[in-house]
């Protein structure tokens, strides 16, 4: 699955989609897709990722307490 890094606008390929959807995991492994060569895997925070359209990731993917109101 491709997402966009909000800091620099580069596309990233998410290596583990299940980790992306798990709200208890904050950092996921991605490969940057800038330039002609695919980058090496690296960890990045889900908070810095967007869908390619510019839409934010769903709250239920980022916050495991999204339904709890204090």
mmJSON file of the N, C-alpha and C atoms, coordinates in Angstrom:
{"data_MODEL":{"atom_site":{
"group_PDB":["ATOM","ATOM","ATOM","ATOM","ATOM","ATOM","ATOM","ATOM","ATOM","ATOM","ATOM","ATOM","ATOM","ATOM","ATOM","ATOM","ATOM","ATOM","ATOM","ATOM","ATOM","ATOM","ATOM","ATOM","ATOM","ATOM","ATOM","ATOM","ATOM","ATOM","ATOM","ATOM","ATOM","ATOM","ATOM","ATOM","ATOM","ATOM","ATOM","ATOM","ATOM","ATOM","ATOM","ATOM","ATOM","ATOM","ATOM","ATOM","ATOM","ATOM","ATOM","ATOM","ATOM","ATOM","ATOM","ATOM","ATOM","ATOM","ATOM","ATOM","ATOM","ATOM","ATOM","ATOM","ATOM","ATOM","ATOM","ATOM","ATOM","ATOM","ATOM","ATOM","ATOM","ATOM","ATOM","ATOM","ATOM","ATOM","ATOM","ATOM","ATOM","ATOM","ATOM","ATOM","ATOM","ATOM","ATOM","ATOM","ATOM","ATOM","ATOM","ATOM","ATOM","ATOM","ATOM","ATOM","ATOM","ATOM","ATOM","ATOM","ATOM","ATOM","ATOM","ATOM","ATOM","ATOM","ATOM","ATOM","ATOM","ATOM","ATOM","ATOM","ATOM","ATOM","ATOM","ATOM","ATOM","ATOM","ATOM","ATOM","ATOM","ATOM","ATOM","ATOM","ATOM","ATOM","ATOM","ATOM","ATOM","ATOM","ATOM","ATOM","ATOM","ATOM","ATOM","ATOM","ATOM","ATOM","ATOM","ATOM","ATOM","ATOM","ATOM","ATOM","ATOM","ATOM","ATOM","ATOM","ATOM","ATOM","ATOM","ATOM","ATOM","ATOM","ATOM","ATOM","ATOM","ATOM","ATOM","ATOM","ATOM","ATOM","ATOM","ATOM","ATOM","ATOM","ATOM","ATOM","ATOM","ATOM","ATOM","ATOM","ATOM","ATOM","ATOM","ATOM","ATOM","ATOM","ATOM","ATOM","ATOM","ATOM","ATOM","ATOM","ATOM","ATOM","ATOM","ATOM","ATOM","ATOM","ATOM","ATOM","ATOM","ATOM","ATOM","ATOM","ATOM","ATOM","ATOM","ATOM","ATOM","ATOM","ATOM","ATOM","ATOM","ATOM","ATOM","ATOM","ATOM","ATOM"],
"id":[1,2,3,4,5,6,7,8,9,10,11,12,13,14,15,16,17,18,19,20,21,22,23,24,25,26,27,28,29,30,31,32,33,34,35,36,37,38,39,40,41,42,43,44,45,46,47,48,49,50,51,52,53,54,55,56,57,58,59,60,61,62,63,64,65,66,67,68,69,70,71,72,73,74,75,76,77,78,79,80,81,82,83,84,85,86,87,88,89,90,91,92,93,94,95,96,97,98,99,100,101,102,103,104,105,106,107,108,109,110,111,112,113,114,115,116,117,118,119,120,121,122,123,124,125,126,127,128,129,130,131,132,133,134,135,136,137,138,139,140,141,142,143,144,145,146,147,148,149,150,151,152,153,154,155,156,157,158,159,160,161,162,163,164,165,166,167,168,169,170,171,172,173,174,175,176,177,178,179,180,181,182,183,184,185,186,187,188,189,190,191,192,193,194,195,196,197,198,199,200,201,202,203,204,205,206,207,208,209,210],
"type_symbol":["N","C","C","N","C","C","N","C","C","N","C","C","N","C","C","N","C","C","N","C","C","N","C","C","N","C","C","N","C","C","N","C","C","N","C","C","N","C","C","N","C","C","N","C","C","N","C","C","N","C","C","N","C","C","N","C","C","N","C","C","N","C","C","N","C","C","N","C","C","N","C","C","N","C","C","N","C","C","N","C","C","N","C","C","N","C","C","N","C","C","N","C","C","N","C","C","N","C","C","N","C","C","N","C","C","N","C","C","N","C","C","N","C","C","N","C","C","N","C","C","N","C","C","N","C","C","N","C","C","N","C","C","N","C","C","N","C","C","N","C","C","N","C","C","N","C","C","N","C","C","N","C","C","N","C","C","N","C","C","N","C","C","N","C","C","N","C","C","N","C","C","N","C","C","N","C","C","N","C","C","N","C","C","N","C","C","N","C","C","N","C","C","N","C","C","N","C","C","N","C","C","N","C","C","N","C","C","N","C","C"],
"label_atom_id":["N","CA","C","N","CA","C","N","CA","C","N","CA","C","N","CA","C","N","CA","C","N","CA","C","N","CA","C","N","CA","C","N","CA","C","N","CA","C","N","CA","C","N","CA","C","N","CA","C","N","CA","C","N","CA","C","N","CA","C","N","CA","C","N","CA","C","N","CA","C","N","CA","C","N","CA","C","N","CA","C","N","CA","C","N","CA","C","N","CA","C","N","CA","C","N","CA","C","N","CA","C","N","CA","C","N","CA","C","N","CA","C","N","CA","C","N","CA","C","N","CA","C","N","CA","C","N","CA","C","N","CA","C","N","CA","C","N","CA","C","N","CA","C","N","CA","C","N","CA","C","N","CA","C","N","CA","C","N","CA","C","N","CA","C","N","CA","C","N","CA","C","N","CA","C","N","CA","C","N","CA","C","N","CA","C","N","CA","C","N","CA","C","N","CA","C","N","CA","C","N","CA","C","N","CA","C","N","CA","C","N","CA","C","N","CA","C","N","CA","C","N","CA","C","N","CA","C","N","CA","C","N","CA","C","N","CA","C","N","CA","C","N","CA","C"],
"label_alt_id":[null,null,null,null,null,null,null,null,null,null,null,null,null,null,null,null,null,null,null,null,null,null,null,null,null,null,null,null,null,null,null,null,null,null,null,null,null,null,null,null,null,null,null,null,null,null,null,null,null,null,null,null,null,null,null,null,null,null,null,null,null,null,null,null,null,null,null,null,null,null,null,null,null,null,null,null,null,null,null,null,null,null,null,null,null,null,null,null,null,null,null,null,null,null,null,null,null,null,null,null,null,null,null,null,null,null,null,null,null,null,null,null,null,null,null,null,null,null,null,null,null,null,null,null,null,null,null,null,null,null,null,null,null,null,null,null,null,null,null,null,null,null,null,null,null,null,null,null,null,null,null,null,null,null,null,null,null,null,null,null,null,null,null,null,null,null,null,null,null,null,null,null,null,null,null,null,null,null,null,null,null,null,null,null,null,null,null,null,null,null,null,null,null,null,null,null,null,null,null,null,null,null,null,null,null,null,null,null,null,null],
"label_comp_id":["UNK","UNK","UNK","UNK","UNK","UNK","UNK","UNK","UNK","UNK","UNK","UNK","UNK","UNK","UNK","UNK","UNK","UNK","UNK","UNK","UNK","UNK","UNK","UNK","UNK","UNK","UNK","UNK","UNK","UNK","UNK","UNK","UNK","UNK","UNK","UNK","UNK","UNK","UNK","UNK","UNK","UNK","UNK","UNK","UNK","UNK","UNK","UNK","UNK","UNK","UNK","UNK","UNK","UNK","UNK","UNK","UNK","UNK","UNK","UNK","UNK","UNK","UNK","UNK","UNK","UNK","UNK","UNK","UNK","UNK","UNK","UNK","UNK","UNK","UNK","UNK","UNK","UNK","UNK","UNK","UNK","UNK","UNK","UNK","UNK","UNK","UNK","UNK","UNK","UNK","UNK","UNK","UNK","UNK","UNK","UNK","UNK","UNK","UNK","UNK","UNK","UNK","UNK","UNK","UNK","UNK","UNK","UNK","UNK","UNK","UNK","UNK","UNK","UNK","UNK","UNK","UNK","UNK","UNK","UNK","UNK","UNK","UNK","UNK","UNK","UNK","UNK","UNK","UNK","UNK","UNK","UNK","UNK","UNK","UNK","UNK","UNK","UNK","UNK","UNK","UNK","UNK","UNK","UNK","UNK","UNK","UNK","UNK","UNK","UNK","UNK","UNK","UNK","UNK","UNK","UNK","UNK","UNK","UNK","UNK","UNK","UNK","UNK","UNK","UNK","UNK","UNK","UNK","UNK","UNK","UNK","UNK","UNK","UNK","UNK","UNK","UNK","UNK","UNK","UNK","UNK","UNK","UNK","UNK","UNK","UNK","UNK","UNK","UNK","UNK","UNK","UNK","UNK","UNK","UNK","UNK","UNK","UNK","UNK","UNK","UNK","UNK","UNK","UNK","UNK","UNK","UNK","UNK","UNK","UNK"],
"label_asym_id":["A","A","A","A","A","A","A","A","A","A","A","A","A","A","A","A","A","A","A","A","A","A","A","A","A","A","A","A","A","A","A","A","A","A","A","A","A","A","A","A","A","A","A","A","A","A","A","A","A","A","A","A","A","A","A","A","A","A","A","A","A","A","A","A","A","A","A","A","A","A","A","A","A","A","A","A","A","A","A","A","A","A","A","A","A","A","A","A","A","A","A","A","A","A","A","A","A","A","A","A","A","A","A","A","A","A","A","A","A","A","A","A","A","A","A","A","A","A","A","A","A","A","A","A","A","A","A","A","A","A","A","A","A","A","A","A","A","A","A","A","A","A","A","A","A","A","A","A","A","A","A","A","A","A","A","A","A","A","A","A","A","A","A","A","A","A","A","A","A","A","A","A","A","A","A","A","A","A","A","A","A","A","A","A","A","A","A","A","A","A","A","A","A","A","A","A","A","A","A","A","A","A","A","A","A","A","A","A","A","A"],
"label_entity_id":["1","1","1","1","1","1","1","1","1","1","1","1","1","1","1","1","1","1","1","1","1","1","1","1","1","1","1","1","1","1","1","1","1","1","1","1","1","1","1","1","1","1","1","1","1","1","1","1","1","1","1","1","1","1","1","1","1","1","1","1","1","1","1","1","1","1","1","1","1","1","1","1","1","1","1","1","1","1","1","1","1","1","1","1","1","1","1","1","1","1","1","1","1","1","1","1","1","1","1","1","1","1","1","1","1","1","1","1","1","1","1","1","1","1","1","1","1","1","1","1","1","1","1","1","1","1","1","1","1","1","1","1","1","1","1","1","1","1","1","1","1","1","1","1","1","1","1","1","1","1","1","1","1","1","1","1","1","1","1","1","1","1","1","1","1","1","1","1","1","1","1","1","1","1","1","1","1","1","1","1","1","1","1","1","1","1","1","1","1","1","1","1","1","1","1","1","1","1","1","1","1","1","1","1","1","1","1","1","1","1"],
"label_seq_id":[1,1,1,2,2,2,3,3,3,4,4,4,5,5,5,6,6,6,7,7,7,8,8,8,9,9,9,10,10,10,11,11,11,12,12,12,13,13,13,14,14,14,15,15,15,16,16,16,17,17,17,18,18,18,19,19,19,20,20,20,21,21,21,22,22,22,23,23,23,24,24,24,25,25,25,26,26,26,27,27,27,28,28,28,29,29,29,30,30,30,31,31,31,32,32,32,33,33,33,34,34,34,35,35,35,36,36,36,37,37,37,38,38,38,39,39,39,40,40,40,41,41,41,42,42,42,43,43,43,44,44,44,45,45,45,46,46,46,47,47,47,48,48,48,49,49,49,50,50,50,51,51,51,52,52,52,53,53,53,54,54,54,55,55,55,56,56,56,57,57,57,58,58,58,59,59,59,60,60,60,61,61,61,62,62,62,63,63,63,64,64,64,65,65,65,66,66,66,67,67,67,68,68,68,69,69,69,70,70,70],
"pdbx_PDB_ins_code":[null,null,null,null,null,null,null,null,null,null,null,null,null,null,null,null,null,null,null,null,null,null,null,null,null,null,null,null,null,null,null,null,null,null,null,null,null,null,null,null,null,null,null,null,null,null,null,null,null,null,null,null,null,null,null,null,null,null,null,null,null,null,null,null,null,null,null,null,null,null,null,null,null,null,null,null,null,null,null,null,null,null,null,null,null,null,null,null,null,null,null,null,null,null,null,null,null,null,null,null,null,null,null,null,null,null,null,null,null,null,null,null,null,null,null,null,null,null,null,null,null,null,null,null,null,null,null,null,null,null,null,null,null,null,null,null,null,null,null,null,null,null,null,null,null,null,null,null,null,null,null,null,null,null,null,null,null,null,null,null,null,null,null,null,null,null,null,null,null,null,null,null,null,null,null,null,null,null,null,null,null,null,null,null,null,null,null,null,null,null,null,null,null,null,null,null,null,null,null,null,null,null,null,null,null,null,null,null,null,null],
"Cartn_x":[0.853,0.0,0.905,0.574,1.348,0.667,1.475,1.039,1.996,1.704,2.552,3.104,4.382,5.023,4.623,3.99,3.516,4.657,5.832,6.95,7.575,7.702,8.387,7.58,6.412,5.555,5.946,6.989,7.419,6.434,6.297,5.495,6.304,5.606,6.235,5.409,6.09,5.443,5.424,4.235,4.092,4.377,5.319,5.726,4.803,4.141,3.239,1.92,0.936,-0.354,-1.07,-0.891,-1.525,-0.996,0.293,0.864,0.311,0.069,-0.508,-1.886,-2.682,-4.052,-4.146,-3.054,-3.047,-2.776,-3.757,-3.56,-2.549,-2.154,-1.174,0.262,0.449,1.778,1.929,2.927,3.123,4.029,5.055,6.001,5.856,5.93,5.81,6.988,7.267,8.36,7.845,8.601,8.241,9.489,9.281,10.362,9.986,10.873,10.618,10.752,9.885,9.824,10.271,11.228,11.709,12.959,13.084,14.232,14.006,15.075,14.953,15.072,15.69,15.876,14.942,14.486,13.662,14.566,14.123,14.933,14.957,15.883,15.977,14.827,14.396,13.327,13.762,12.84,13.095,11.787,11.904,10.723,10.347,9.045,8.535,7.239,6.903,5.698,4.464,3.388,2.136,1.605,1.977,1.502,2.006,3.068,3.638,3.17,2.178,1.734,0.313,0.072,-1.246,-1.537,-2.802,-3.124,-2.607,-2.322,-1.819,-2.735,-4.022,-4.964,-4.797,-4.027,-3.841,-4.715,-5.573,-6.451,-5.671,-5.986,-5.318,-5.728,-4.869,-5.202,-6.365,-7.187,-8.306,-7.825,-8.587,-8.244,-8.122,-8.942,-8.904,-7.619,-6.863,-5.56,-4.452,-4.673,-3.619,-3.81,-5.052,-5.338,-6.189,-5.628,-6.368,-7.478,-7.529,-8.581,-9.513,-9.686,-10.445,-11.928,-12.46,-13.87,-14.07,-13.01,-13.119,-13.228,-14.207,-14.32,-14.052,-13.177,-12.794,-13.551],
"Cartn_y":[-1.163,0.0,1.233,2.192,3.421,4.519,5.243,6.416,7.551,8.725,9.892,10.41,10.759,11.366,12.836,13.281,14.666,15.681,15.244,16.173,16.576,15.625,15.95,15.592,14.96,14.641,13.397,12.67,11.454,10.321,9.445,8.24,7.214,6.478,5.391,4.132,3.007,1.711,1.069,0.825,0.206,-1.284,-1.786,-3.178,-4.127,-3.669,-4.508,-3.762,-4.063,-3.368,-3.668,-4.858,-5.183,-4.289,-3.981,-3.075,-1.663,-1.274,0.048,0.181,-0.865,-0.816,-1.101,-1.521,-1.837,-0.562,-0.08,1.186,1.104,-0.098,-0.223,-0.093,-0.039,0.101,1.527,2.242,3.642,3.834,2.985,3.089,1.874,2.11,1.022,1.061,-0.072,-0.167,0.227,1.108,1.592,1.643,1.759,2.021,3.27,4.251,5.476,5.206,5.819,5.6,6.835,7.572,8.755,8.397,8.957,8.651,7.389,6.869,5.709,4.391,4.4,3.169,3.143,1.956,1.775,1.877,2.639,2.835,1.607,1.627,0.561,0.692,-0.421,-0.338,0.518,1.333,2.147,2.334,2.601,2.813,4.285,4.544,5.909,5.896,7.023,7.138,7.251,6.603,6.703,8.13,8.913,10.294,11.166,10.74,11.512,11.037,10.14,9.568,9.982,10.136,10.478,9.562,9.489,8.836,9.72,9.166,9.984,11.158,11.057,12.151,13.311,13.102,14.131,13.933,12.927,12.634,11.927,12.274,11.665,10.202,9.436,8.048,8.022,6.991,6.907,6.924,7.567,7.672,6.289,5.332,3.994,3.242,3.693,3.103,3.706,4.904,5.629,5.69,5.571,5.774,4.615,3.785,2.617,2.978,4.22,4.676,5.678,5.553,6.559,6.588,5.529,5.515,5.915,6.01,6.33,7.837,8.272,9.705,9.907,10.82,11.067,12.226],
"Cartn_z":[0.0,0.0,0.0,-0.848,-0.907,-0.106,0.662,1.4,1.086,1.62,1.378,2.701,2.709,3.88,3.903,4.988,5.032,5.157,5.586,5.742,4.416,3.487,2.23,0.988,1.132,-0.003,-0.778,-0.341,-1.029,-0.78,-1.776,-1.594,-0.823,0.03,0.773,0.57,0.48,0.353,1.733,2.274,3.586,3.447,4.236,4.135,4.886,5.93,6.717,6.921,6.102,6.165,7.474,8.021,9.309,10.424,10.418,11.417,11.228,9.991,9.712,10.351,10.302,10.826,12.313,12.934,14.366,15.162,15.933,16.659,17.8,18.202,19.292,18.785,17.481,16.88,16.357,16.863,16.478,15.277,15.14,14.033,13.128,11.819,10.852,9.888,9.257,8.284,6.899,6.242,4.906,4.035,2.745,1.784,1.015,0.997,0.246,-1.244,-2.033,-3.471,-4.253,-3.734,-4.444,-5.233,-6.401,-7.242,-8.05,-8.627,-9.493,-8.748,-7.571,-6.813,-5.614,-5.286,-4.092,-2.874,-1.884,-0.691,0.201,1.137,2.127,3.126,3.719,4.724,5.91,6.387,7.573,8.319,9.606,10.438,10.439,10.407,10.495,11.293,11.867,12.672,11.773,12.174,11.428,11.436,12.431,12.537,11.388,10.698,9.59,8.225,8.187,6.92,6.579,5.292,4.75,3.574,3.178,1.926,0.788,-0.39,-1.503,-1.866,-1.548,-1.822,-0.849,0.234,1.251,2.476,2.446,3.571,4.679,5.918,7.079,7.229,7.895,8.203,9.192,9.157,10.106,11.554,12.394,13.815,14.462,14.029,14.626,14.265,13.283,12.955,13.8,14.353,15.067,16.574,17.05,18.464,18.973,19.843,20.319,21.285,21.738,22.65,21.964,20.656,19.932,20.301,20.855,21.263,22.714,23.489,24.913,25.073,25.835,26.124,27.62,27.926,29.312,29.882],
"occupancy":[1.0,1.0,1.0,1.0,1.0,1.0,1.0,1.0,1.0,1.0,1.0,1.0,1.0,1.0,1.0,1.0,1.0,1.0,1.0,1.0,1.0,1.0,1.0,1.0,1.0,1.0,1.0,1.0,1.0,1.0,1.0,1.0,1.0,1.0,1.0,1.0,1.0,1.0,1.0,1.0,1.0,1.0,1.0,1.0,1.0,1.0,1.0,1.0,1.0,1.0,1.0,1.0,1.0,1.0,1.0,1.0,1.0,1.0,1.0,1.0,1.0,1.0,1.0,1.0,1.0,1.0,1.0,1.0,1.0,1.0,1.0,1.0,1.0,1.0,1.0,1.0,1.0,1.0,1.0,1.0,1.0,1.0,1.0,1.0,1.0,1.0,1.0,1.0,1.0,1.0,1.0,1.0,1.0,1.0,1.0,1.0,1.0,1.0,1.0,1.0,1.0,1.0,1.0,1.0,1.0,1.0,1.0,1.0,1.0,1.0,1.0,1.0,1.0,1.0,1.0,1.0,1.0,1.0,1.0,1.0,1.0,1.0,1.0,1.0,1.0,1.0,1.0,1.0,1.0,1.0,1.0,1.0,1.0,1.0,1.0,1.0,1.0,1.0,1.0,1.0,1.0,1.0,1.0,1.0,1.0,1.0,1.0,1.0,1.0,1.0,1.0,1.0,1.0,1.0,1.0,1.0,1.0,1.0,1.0,1.0,1.0,1.0,1.0,1.0,1.0,1.0,1.0,1.0,1.0,1.0,1.0,1.0,1.0,1.0,1.0,1.0,1.0,1.0,1.0,1.0,1.0,1.0,1.0,1.0,1.0,1.0,1.0,1.0,1.0,1.0,1.0,1.0,1.0,1.0,1.0,1.0,1.0,1.0,1.0,1.0,1.0,1.0,1.0,1.0,1.0,1.0,1.0,1.0,1.0,1.0],
"B_iso_or_equiv":[0.0,0.0,0.0,0.0,0.0,0.0,0.0,0.0,0.0,0.0,0.0,0.0,0.0,0.0,0.0,0.0,0.0,0.0,0.0,0.0,0.0,0.0,0.0,0.0,0.0,0.0,0.0,0.0,0.0,0.0,0.0,0.0,0.0,0.0,0.0,0.0,0.0,0.0,0.0,0.0,0.0,0.0,0.0,0.0,0.0,0.0,0.0,0.0,0.0,0.0,0.0,0.0,0.0,0.0,0.0,0.0,0.0,0.0,0.0,0.0,0.0,0.0,0.0,0.0,0.0,0.0,0.0,0.0,0.0,0.0,0.0,0.0,0.0,0.0,0.0,0.0,0.0,0.0,0.0,0.0,0.0,0.0,0.0,0.0,0.0,0.0,0.0,0.0,0.0,0.0,0.0,0.0,0.0,0.0,0.0,0.0,0.0,0.0,0.0,0.0,0.0,0.0,0.0,0.0,0.0,0.0,0.0,0.0,0.0,0.0,0.0,0.0,0.0,0.0,0.0,0.0,0.0,0.0,0.0,0.0,0.0,0.0,0.0,0.0,0.0,0.0,0.0,0.0,0.0,0.0,0.0,0.0,0.0,0.0,0.0,0.0,0.0,0.0,0.0,0.0,0.0,0.0,0.0,0.0,0.0,0.0,0.0,0.0,0.0,0.0,0.0,0.0,0.0,0.0,0.0,0.0,0.0,0.0,0.0,0.0,0.0,0.0,0.0,0.0,0.0,0.0,0.0,0.0,0.0,0.0,0.0,0.0,0.0,0.0,0.0,0.0,0.0,0.0,0.0,0.0,0.0,0.0,0.0,0.0,0.0,0.0,0.0,0.0,0.0,0.0,0.0,0.0,0.0,0.0,0.0,0.0,0.0,0.0,0.0,0.0,0.0,0.0,0.0,0.0,0.0,0.0,0.0,0.0,0.0,0.0],
"pdbx_formal_charge":[null,null,null,null,null,null,null,null,null,null,null,null,null,null,null,null,null,null,null,null,null,null,null,null,null,null,null,null,null,null,null,null,null,null,null,null,null,null,null,null,null,null,null,null,null,null,null,null,null,null,null,null,null,null,null,null,null,null,null,null,null,null,null,null,null,null,null,null,null,null,null,null,null,null,null,null,null,null,null,null,null,null,null,null,null,null,null,null,null,null,null,null,null,null,null,null,null,null,null,null,null,null,null,null,null,null,null,null,null,null,null,null,null,null,null,null,null,null,null,null,null,null,null,null,null,null,null,null,null,null,null,null,null,null,null,null,null,null,null,null,null,null,null,null,null,null,null,null,null,null,null,null,null,null,null,null,null,null,null,null,null,null,null,null,null,null,null,null,null,null,null,null,null,null,null,null,null,null,null,null,null,null,null,null,null,null,null,null,null,null,null,null,null,null,null,null,null,null,null,null,null,null,null,null,null,null,null,null,null,null],
"auth_seq_id":[1,1,1,2,2,2,3,3,3,4,4,4,5,5,5,6,6,6,7,7,7,8,8,8,9,9,9,10,10,10,11,11,11,12,12,12,13,13,13,14,14,14,15,15,15,16,16,16,17,17,17,18,18,18,19,19,19,20,20,20,21,21,21,22,22,22,23,23,23,24,24,24,25,25,25,26,26,26,27,27,27,28,28,28,29,29,29,30,30,30,31,31,31,32,32,32,33,33,33,34,34,34,35,35,35,36,36,36,37,37,37,38,38,38,39,39,39,40,40,40,41,41,41,42,42,42,43,43,43,44,44,44,45,45,45,46,46,46,47,47,47,48,48,48,49,49,49,50,50,50,51,51,51,52,52,52,53,53,53,54,54,54,55,55,55,56,56,56,57,57,57,58,58,58,59,59,59,60,60,60,61,61,61,62,62,62,63,63,63,64,64,64,65,65,65,66,66,66,67,67,67,68,68,68,69,69,69,70,70,70],
"auth_comp_id":["UNK","UNK","UNK","UNK","UNK","UNK","UNK","UNK","UNK","UNK","UNK","UNK","UNK","UNK","UNK","UNK","UNK","UNK","UNK","UNK","UNK","UNK","UNK","UNK","UNK","UNK","UNK","UNK","UNK","UNK","UNK","UNK","UNK","UNK","UNK","UNK","UNK","UNK","UNK","UNK","UNK","UNK","UNK","UNK","UNK","UNK","UNK","UNK","UNK","UNK","UNK","UNK","UNK","UNK","UNK","UNK","UNK","UNK","UNK","UNK","UNK","UNK","UNK","UNK","UNK","UNK","UNK","UNK","UNK","UNK","UNK","UNK","UNK","UNK","UNK","UNK","UNK","UNK","UNK","UNK","UNK","UNK","UNK","UNK","UNK","UNK","UNK","UNK","UNK","UNK","UNK","UNK","UNK","UNK","UNK","UNK","UNK","UNK","UNK","UNK","UNK","UNK","UNK","UNK","UNK","UNK","UNK","UNK","UNK","UNK","UNK","UNK","UNK","UNK","UNK","UNK","UNK","UNK","UNK","UNK","UNK","UNK","UNK","UNK","UNK","UNK","UNK","UNK","UNK","UNK","UNK","UNK","UNK","UNK","UNK","UNK","UNK","UNK","UNK","UNK","UNK","UNK","UNK","UNK","UNK","UNK","UNK","UNK","UNK","UNK","UNK","UNK","UNK","UNK","UNK","UNK","UNK","UNK","UNK","UNK","UNK","UNK","UNK","UNK","UNK","UNK","UNK","UNK","UNK","UNK","UNK","UNK","UNK","UNK","UNK","UNK","UNK","UNK","UNK","UNK","UNK","UNK","UNK","UNK","UNK","UNK","UNK","UNK","UNK","UNK","UNK","UNK","UNK","UNK","UNK","UNK","UNK","UNK","UNK","UNK","UNK","UNK","UNK","UNK","UNK","UNK","UNK","UNK","UNK","UNK"],
"auth_asym_id":["A","A","A","A","A","A","A","A","A","A","A","A","A","A","A","A","A","A","A","A","A","A","A","A","A","A","A","A","A","A","A","A","A","A","A","A","A","A","A","A","A","A","A","A","A","A","A","A","A","A","A","A","A","A","A","A","A","A","A","A","A","A","A","A","A","A","A","A","A","A","A","A","A","A","A","A","A","A","A","A","A","A","A","A","A","A","A","A","A","A","A","A","A","A","A","A","A","A","A","A","A","A","A","A","A","A","A","A","A","A","A","A","A","A","A","A","A","A","A","A","A","A","A","A","A","A","A","A","A","A","A","A","A","A","A","A","A","A","A","A","A","A","A","A","A","A","A","A","A","A","A","A","A","A","A","A","A","A","A","A","A","A","A","A","A","A","A","A","A","A","A","A","A","A","A","A","A","A","A","A","A","A","A","A","A","A","A","A","A","A","A","A","A","A","A","A","A","A","A","A","A","A","A","A","A","A","A","A","A","A"],
"auth_atom_id":["N","CA","C","N","CA","C","N","CA","C","N","CA","C","N","CA","C","N","CA","C","N","CA","C","N","CA","C","N","CA","C","N","CA","C","N","CA","C","N","CA","C","N","CA","C","N","CA","C","N","CA","C","N","CA","C","N","CA","C","N","CA","C","N","CA","C","N","CA","C","N","CA","C","N","CA","C","N","CA","C","N","CA","C","N","CA","C","N","CA","C","N","CA","C","N","CA","C","N","CA","C","N","CA","C","N","CA","C","N","CA","C","N","CA","C","N","CA","C","N","CA","C","N","CA","C","N","CA","C","N","CA","C","N","CA","C","N","CA","C","N","CA","C","N","CA","C","N","CA","C","N","CA","C","N","CA","C","N","CA","C","N","CA","C","N","CA","C","N","CA","C","N","CA","C","N","CA","C","N","CA","C","N","CA","C","N","CA","C","N","CA","C","N","CA","C","N","CA","C","N","CA","C","N","CA","C","N","CA","C","N","CA","C","N","CA","C","N","CA","C","N","CA","C","N","CA","C","N","CA","C","N","CA","C","N","CA","C","N","CA","C","N","CA","C"],
"pdbx_PDB_model_num":[1,1,1,1,1,1,1,1,1,1,1,1,1,1,1,1,1,1,1,1,1,1,1,1,1,1,1,1,1,1,1,1,1,1,1,1,1,1,1,1,1,1,1,1,1,1,1,1,1,1,1,1,1,1,1,1,1,1,1,1,1,1,1,1,1,1,1,1,1,1,1,1,1,1,1,1,1,1,1,1,1,1,1,1,1,1,1,1,1,1,1,1,1,1,1,1,1,1,1,1,1,1,1,1,1,1,1,1,1,1,1,1,1,1,1,1,1,1,1,1,1,1,1,1,1,1,1,1,1,1,1,1,1,1,1,1,1,1,1,1,1,1,1,1,1,1,1,1,1,1,1,1,1,1,1,1,1,1,1,1,1,1,1,1,1,1,1,1,1,1,1,1,1,1,1,1,1,1,1,1,1,1,1,1,1,1,1,1,1,1,1,1,1,1,1,1,1,1,1,1,1,1,1,1,1,1,1,1,1,1]
}}}
